Amino acid sequence: MKVGTGRTQLYAALKTCSEHWEQTRALWRDAVAGDFEETVMAPLRDDVGAVLHAIDRLGVVLGTMERECA
């Protein structure tokens, strides 16, 4: 699997998860929902965002390496 393929799949999974959460959140309005948002969804978005950024940086490094070794 290429780096770009994994990145695309991860981004799509986060987008799908976020969309489902927004639909659920529209109906689930108690303290537990707020806690879930704070302890699960927000850290998930942050962590996946950091991973996507790292994948982007890795892609640049790998691209440079391929060009220099070719």
N, C-alpha and C positions, 0 to 999 in steps of 0.2 A: 504494500500500500504506500502510495506517495504521501508526502507530508501534506500537500494541498487537499488530497482526498479526505484524510482524517480530519483536517481542519474544517472542511465543508460539512462533514457528517456531525462533528461536535457542535458547530454553530447551528445547524438545522435542529439538532436535538434540544439545544437550549431554547431556541425559538419556539419549538413545539411545546416544550415544558412550560415556558413562560405564558404562552397563549392559553394553555389548559388551566394554569394557575389563575390567570386573570378571569376566566369564565367561572371558575370555582369561587374565587374571591368575591365576585359580584353577588353570590348567593350566601356565602359563609361569612358572617359579620360579627363573630363573637371574639372574645379575648384569645381563644385558642388559635383562631385564624391569624390574628395579629402576631401571636407568638411564633406560629409557623412561618409567617412572612419574615420575621426578624431572625429566627434561628436557622431556617432552612433555605428559603428562597433567596434572600439577600446575599448570604455567604456563597450560595451556589453561583449566582450571577457574577459575583466578584471573582470567585475562583476560576470559573470558566473563562471570564474575560482575561484574567492573568495568563491562563494556559494558551488562549488564542494569541495573545501578544507574544508569548514565548515561541509559539509555533511560527509566527511571522518572522521573528528574529532568526530562528533556526533555519527557516527557508532561505533567508538572505545569506547566511553563513554557508549553507550547503551549496547554494548556487555559485557563490564565489569559489568554493572549493572545487566544484565540478569544472568551472572555467579554467582555473589555474592548473588543474591536473590533466586537462585534455590535451 
